[in-house]
């Protein structure tokens, strides 16, 4: 399975760096031929690479074909749309993702800005808006943010703005999925539980994956200190959700099932909680990876077998890539899978020298230093930045979030659905932990050379770095 994963990703990476876009009939023929070639033993290696190449090409073609028709570019169109994601407020302007309702002129997903809207649009609401759209495009200057690539990997098919006028009006609240309604209820409870808007924004990001409330200054501090992963939904959060559910299920089933083993229901409860949390949090790539690996580990434990971490990681990579090849473009894909590969390698090396690192603090310090330098090639290639203070901040931040902030937030999120008065103290305690971390982050981020900006890496130098 590891070999299959590597070859598929190699083909997908080759497709990402090619400037040739094959026609749809050729990609279909190539897909059919690569699948047939898998049955030939000697041809499996090139067939898997060709399959990865073809899957990414087909996914890219599908995104491009759905972009705004050139006939409607630049025209004002009155359309009924649904707010499909959390709107982002930046001063007097609001940026949001909209989906059309029975309007073939508009593409499936558009990113629009609205200057000084009469009221803040909310997730799931249906509006009638006068839109002026254009096909996705952006600058591609060396060393700066590649806006067009970001639009492509986010599968956004048009950009534009809302034309100011009296024709823009909210029609109704729309229809929200159960996950979206759950996220909105928690957002309200988090703000009621704490007076700190910045702490509440972090709690909402941890619980629901909605990062629109975090200010640009907060994000910059997290990036400079190397603690963005604590706020963005990662495998750490999904794993903690599974551990909390497993512990609670273990205690409850232990009271009921005293004479029989209650490992199986506890493991299944933990896996189910991880999957549910991943869905509520937006089902990003790191959450997908963690939920898949936990599901595979649960199956192995239920069958009384030792989970193979490397195989589970490879299978998760295959599933994520096959279901959404464009996800392999995201930084979360590279950093999430890369971090797990490094930790698995470190765990194997450590098992050979069991007495080398004594004590949890020392193991955590070794792990953070190892991850900082191990992920340096990826962070340098993706962000052109290296956080020098990441290790000391994470040595405090990771235990704080793992033991206090994330468990209390998750328990408060679930408990609040039944007993809001009991959930409020838990959320306040979690907010205090966020405030403590923010103080540490502010202290280290203000240091000279807290983060080093690296020069743009291109061509052969990028290959040497990776």
C-alpha positions in Angstrom: 0.0 0.0 0.0 2.9 2.4 0.7 4.2 1.8 -2.8 0.8 2.4 -4.3 0.4 5.7 -2.4 3.8 7.0 -3.4 3.3 6.2 -7.1 -0.1 7.7 -7.2 1.1 10.9 -5.6 4.1 11.0 -7.9 1.8 10.9 -10.9 -0.4 13.6 -9.3 2.7 15.8 -8.6 3.8 15.4 -12.2 0.4 16.6 -13.4 0.6 19.6 -11.1 3.8 20.8 -12.7 3.0 20.2 -16.3 1.7 23.0 -18.5 0.0 20.6 -20.9 -3.8 20.2 -20.4 -5.0 17.0 -22.1 -8.3 16.9 -23.8 -11.1 15.1 -22.0 -11.3 12.2 -24.5 -7.5 11.6 -24.1 -7.7 11.7 -20.4 -10.6 9.2 -20.5 -8.6 6.9 -22.7 -5.5 7.3 -20.5 -7.6 6.5 -17.4 -9.0 3.3 -19.1 -5.6 2.2 -20.2 -3.9 2.8 -16.8 -6.6 0.8 -15.0 -6.2 -2.1 -17.5 -2.4 -2.0 -17.1 -2.8 -2.6 -13.4 -3.6 -6.2 -14.2 -0.2 -6.6 -15.8 2.4 -7.3 -13.1 5.3 -5.7 -14.9 3.4 -2.6 -15.9 1.9 -1.8 -12.4 4.5 0.8 -11.5 4.1 3.0 -14.6 0.3 2.3 -14.5 -0.1 3.6 -11.0 1.9 6.8 -11.8 -0.2 7.3 -15.0 -3.3 6.8 -13.0 -2.3 9.5 -10.5 -1.5 11.8 -13.4 -4.8 11.1 -15.1 -6.9 11.5 -12.0 -5.4 15.0 -11.3 -5.8 16.0 -14.9 -9.5 15.0 -14.9 -10.1 16.8 -11.6 -8.4 20.0 -13.0 -10.4 19.8 -16.2 -13.6 19.5 -14.3 -12.8 22.7 -12.2 -11.8 24.7 -15.3 -14.9 23.6 -17.3 -17.2 24.8 -14.5 -15.7 28.3 -14.5 -17.8 31.4 -15.4 -18.8 31.5 -19.1 -17.0 34.3 -20.9 -20.3 35.6 -22.1 -21.3 36.7 -18.6 -17.9 38.1 -17.5 -18.2 41.7 -16.4 -22.0 41.9 -16.8 -24.3 42.8 -13.9 -26.6 39.8 -13.1 -29.4 39.7 -10.6 -29.3 36.2 -9.1 -30.6 34.3 -6.2 -27.7 32.7 -4.3 -27.0 30.9 -1.1 -24.1 31.8 1.3 -22.1 28.6 1.3 -19.4 29.4 3.8 -18.6 31.6 6.7 -18.4 35.3 5.5 -15.1 37.0 6.4 -15.4 40.6 7.6 -12.5 42.9 6.8 -13.3 46.4 7.9 -16.3 47.6 6.0 -16.1 44.8 3.4 -17.4 41.3 3.6 -16.1 38.4 1.5 -18.2 35.3 1.0 -18.6 32.2 -1.0 -22.0 31.9 -2.8 -23.7 29.1 -4.7 -26.5 29.8 -7.3 -30.0 28.5 -6.9 -31.4 27.4 -10.3 -29.4 29.9 -12.3 -27.2 28.4 -15.1 -25.5 31.7 -15.7 -23.5 31.4 -12.5 -20.8 28.8 -11.8 -21.2 26.4 -8.8 -19.0 28.4 -6.4 -18.1 32.1 -6.6 -16.1 34.3 -4.2 -17.6 37.8 -4.0 -16.9 40.9 -1.9 -19.6 43.3 -0.7 -18.7 46.8 0.5 -20.8 48.0 3.4 -23.7 45.5 3.2 -26.9 46.6 4.9 -26.6 43.6 7.2 -24.0 40.9 7.7 -24.9 37.8 5.6 -24.8 34.5 7.5 -24.0 31.0 6.6 -26.9 29.3 4.8 -28.9 32.5 4.1 -30.5 33.0 0.7 -30.0 36.5 -0.9 -31.0 38.1 -4.2 -27.9 40.0 -5.2 -26.7 42.0 -8.2 -23.4 40.4 -9.0 -20.6 41.4 -11.4 -18.3 38.4 -11.9 -15.2 37.4 -13.9 -13.3 34.2 -14.4 -10.6 33.4 -11.8 -7.3 35.1 -12.4 -4.5 36.6 -10.4 -0.9 37.7 -10.3 1.9 35.1 -10.5 4.8 37.2 -9.4 7.8 35.3 -7.8 7.8 35.4 -4.0 4.2 36.5 -3.5 0.9 34.7 -2.8 -0.3 32.8 -5.9 -4.0 33.9 -5.8 -5.1 32.0 -9.0 -3.6 28.7 -7.7 -5.4 29.3 -4.4 -8.7 29.8 -6.3 -8.1 26.6 -8.2 -7.4 24.4 -5.3 -10.3 25.9 -3.4 -12.5 25.0 -6.4 -13.8 28.6 -6.8 -15.1 29.2 -10.3 -15.5 33.0 -10.4 -14.6 36.1 -8.4 -16.4 39.4 -8.3 -18.4 41.8 -6.2 -21.9 42.8 -5.2 -23.1 45.9 -7.0 -24.4 48.4 -4.5 -28.1 49.1 -5.0 -31.6 48.6 -3.7 -32.1 45.4 -5.5 -29.9 43.5 -3.1 -32.1 41.8 -0.4 -32.2 38.9 1.9 -34.9 36.4 0.9 -34.9 34.0 3.9 -32.7 32.1 6.3 -32.3 29.2 3.8 -31.8 25.6 4.6 -28.8 24.7 6.8 -27.5 21.2 7.2 -27.5 19.8 10.7 -23.7 20.3 10.9 -24.0 23.9 9.9 -26.7 24.6 12.4 -24.7 22.9 15.1 -21.7 25.1 14.3 -23.7 28.3 14.4 -25.2 27.3 17.8 -21.8 26.7 19.3 -20.5 30.0 17.9 -23.2 31.8 19.8 -22.5 29.9 23.0 -18.8 30.5 22.8 -19.3 34.3 22.6 -21.8 34.2 25.4 -19.4 32.2 27.6 -16.4 34.5 27.4 -15.9 38.3 27.2 -12.8 38.0 25.0 -13.6 38.1 21.3 -10.2 36.8 20.3 -10.4 33.8 22.7 -14.0 33.0 21.5 -12.7 33.1 17.9 -10.1 30.5 18.7 -12.6 28.3 20.5 -14.9 28.5 17.5 -12.0 27.6 15.2 -11.0 24.7 17.3 -14.5 23.3 17.6 -16.0 24.0 14.2 -13.1 24.8 11.8 -14.6 28.3 11.2 -11.6 30.7 11.2 -13.4 33.7 9.8 -13.6 35.4 13.3 -9.8 35.3 13.9 -8.3 38.6 13.1 -5.4 39.1 10.6 -3.1 40.2 13.5 -3.9 36.9 15.4 -3.1 34.8 12.4 0.1 36.7 11.9 1.2 36.0 15.5 0.3 32.3 15.1 2.3 32.1 11.9 5.4 33.9 13.3 5.4 31.7 16.4 4.7 28.4 14.5 1.5 27.7 16.3 -1.0 27.9 13.5 -1.5 24.1 13.7 -3.0 24.5 17.2 -5.8 26.7 15.8 -6.4 25.0 12.5 -8.1 21.7 12.6 -5.4 19.1 12.5 -4.9 15.4 13.4 -4.2 16.5 17.0 -7.7 17.8 17.4 -9.3 14.8 15.8 -7.2 12.4 17.9 -8.1 14.3 21.1 -11.8 14.1 20.2 -11.4 10.3 19.8 -9.6 10.1 23.1 -12.2 12.0 25.0 -15.0 9.9 23.5 -13.1 6.7 24.1 -12.4 7.6 27.8 -16.0 8.5 28.4 -17.3 5.4 26.7 -14.8 3.2 28.5 -16.0 4.6 31.9 -19.7 4.3 31.0 -19.5 0.8 29.5 -17.3 -0.3 32.5 -20.2 0.5 34.8 -22.7 -1.6 32.7 -20.5 -4.3 31.3 -18.4 -5.5 34.3 -17.7 -9.1 33.5 -17.0 -8.7 29.8 -14.4 -6.8 27.9 -15.7 -3.3 26.9 -12.8 -2.3 24.7 -14.8 -2.8 21.5 -17.7 -0.3 22.2 -15.2 2.2 23.6 -13.0 2.0 20.5 -16.0 2.3 18.2 -17.3 5.3 20.1 -13.9 7.0 19.8 -13.8 6.4 16.0 -17.4 7.6 15.6 -16.6 10.7 17.6 -13.5 11.4 15.4 -15.6 11.1 12.2 -18.4 13.3 13.6 -15.9 15.9 14.7 -14.2 15.9 11.3 -17.5 16.5 9.6 -18.5 19.3 12.0 -15.1 20.9 11.5 -15.4 21.1 7.8 -13.7 17.8 6.8 -10.4 19.4 5.8 -7.5 17.2 4.6 -5.8 16.8 8.0 -9.2 15.9 9.6 -9.8 13.4 6.8 -6.4 11.8 7.3 -6.8 11.5 11.0 -10.3 10.2 10.8 -9.4 7.6 8.2 -6.3 6.4 10.2 -8.4 6.2 13.4 -11.1 4.2 11.6 -8.5 1.7 10.3 -6.8 1.4 13.7 -10.2 0.8 15.3 -10.9 -2.0 12.8 -7.6 -3.6 13.6 -8.1 -3.4 17.3 -11.6 -4.8 17.1 -10.2 -7.7 15.1 -7.5 -8.1 17.8 -4.7 -7.2 15.5 -1.8 -4.7 15.9 -2.5 -1.6 13.7 0.1 -1.0 11.0 0.6 2.8 11.2 2.5 3.1 7.9 -0.1 1.1 6.0 -2.9 3.1 7.5 -1.2 6.4 6.6 -0.6 5.2 3.0 -4.2 4.0 2.7 -5.5 7.3 4.0 -3.3 9.1 1.5 -4.7 7.0 -1.4 -8.3 7.6 -0.3 -7.8 11.4 0.1 -6.1 11.7 -3.3 -8.5 9.4 -5.3 -11.6 11.2 -3.9 -10.2 14.7 -4.4 -6.9 14.8 -6.3 -6.8 18.6 -6.1 -6.5 18.3 -2.3 -2.8 17.3 -2.9 -2.1 21.0 -3.8 -3.1 22.2 -0.3 -0.4 22.9 2.3 -2.4 20.9 4.8 -2.0 17.8 2.7 1.8 18.1 2.6 2.3 19.2 6.2 -0.2 16.8 7.7 1.1 13.6 6.0 4.7 14.8 6.2 4.4 15.4 10.0 3.0 11.9 10.5 5.7 10.3 8.4 8.4 12.1 10.5 6.7 11.1 13.8 6.5 7.5 12.7 10.2 7.5 11.8 11.1 9.1 15.1 8.9 6.5 17.0 10.7 3.6 15.3 14.1 5.1 16.0 13.1 5.8 19.6 11.9 2.2 20.1 15.3 1.0 19.2 16.7 3.1 22.0 14.0 2.9 24.6 16.0 4.5 27.4 17.4 7.5 25.5 14.6 10.0 26.2 13.3 9.9 29.8 10.2 11.7 30.8 7.3 13.3 28.9 8.7 16.9 28.8 12.0 15.7 27.3 10.1 13.5 24.7 7.9 16.5 23.8 11.0 18.8 23.4 12.7 16.2 21.2 9.6 15.8 19.1 9.1 19.5 18.6 12.8 20.1 17.6 12.6 17.1 15.2 9.4 18.4 13.6 10.7 21.9 13.3 13.8 20.9 11.3 12.1 17.9 9.6 9.3 20.1 8.2 11.7 22.9 7.4 12.0 22.0 3.7 8.2 22.0 3.3 7.6 25.2 5.2 10.3 26.9 3.3 9.0 25.8 -0.1 5.3 26.6 0.8 5.5 29.7 3.0 9.0 31.0 2.4 9.3 31.4 6.2 11.0 29.7 9.1 9.7 30.2 12.7 12.7 30.2 15.0 10.6 30.4 18.2 8.3 27.5 17.2 10.0 25.0 19.5 9.7 26.8 22.9 6.2 28.1 22.1 5.0 24.6 21.1 6.6 23.0 24.1 4.1 25.0 26.2 1.3 25.3 23.7 0.9 21.6 22.7 0.4 20.3 26.2 -1.8 23.3 27.1 -4.1 22.7 24.1 -3.9 18.9 24.4 -4.8 18.7 28.1 -6.9 21.8 28.7 -8.1 23.8 25.8 -9.2 21.2 23.2 -10.8 18.7 25.6 -12.7 21.4 27.5 -13.9 22.9 24.2 -15.1 19.6 22.8 -16.9 18.6 26.0 -18.4 22.1 26.2 -19.5 21.9 22.6 -21.4 18.6 23.1 -22.6 19.4 26.6 -24.0 22.8 25.5 -26.6 21.1 23.3 -28.2 19.7 26.5 -27.0 21.9 29.3 -25.7 25.3 28.4 -25.2 26.4 32.0 -22.9 23.5 32.6 -21.0 24.0 29.4 -20.3 27.7 30.0 -17.7 27.2 32.8 -15.8 24.7 30.6 -15.7 27.1 27.7 -14.5 29.9 30.1 -11.7 27.7 31.4 -10.7 26.9 27.8 -10.7 30.6 26.9 -8.4 31.2 29.8 -6.0 28.7 28.4 -6.2 30.4 25.0 -5.4 33.7 26.7 -2.4 32.2 28.4 -1.1 30.9 25.1 -1.8 34.2 23.4 0.3 36.0 26.0 3.2 33.5 25.4 2.8 33.9 21.6 2.9 37.7 21.9 6.0 37.6 24.0 7.9 35.3 21.6 6.6 36.9 18.4 7.8 40.3 19.5 11.4 39.0 19.7 13.9 40.0 16.9 14.2 37.4 14.3 11.3 35.4 15.7 10.6 34.3 12.1 13.0 34.4 9.2 11.7 35.1 5.7 13.4 33.0 3.1 14.2 33.9 -0.4 12.1 32.4 -3.2 13.2 28.9 -4.1 12.9 27.8 -7.7 14.0 25.2 -10.2 16.8 22.8 -9.2 17.1 24.4 -5.8 13.6 23.4 -4.8 14.4 19.8 -5.8 17.6 19.8 -3.7 15.6 21.2 -0.7 12.9 18.6 -0.9 
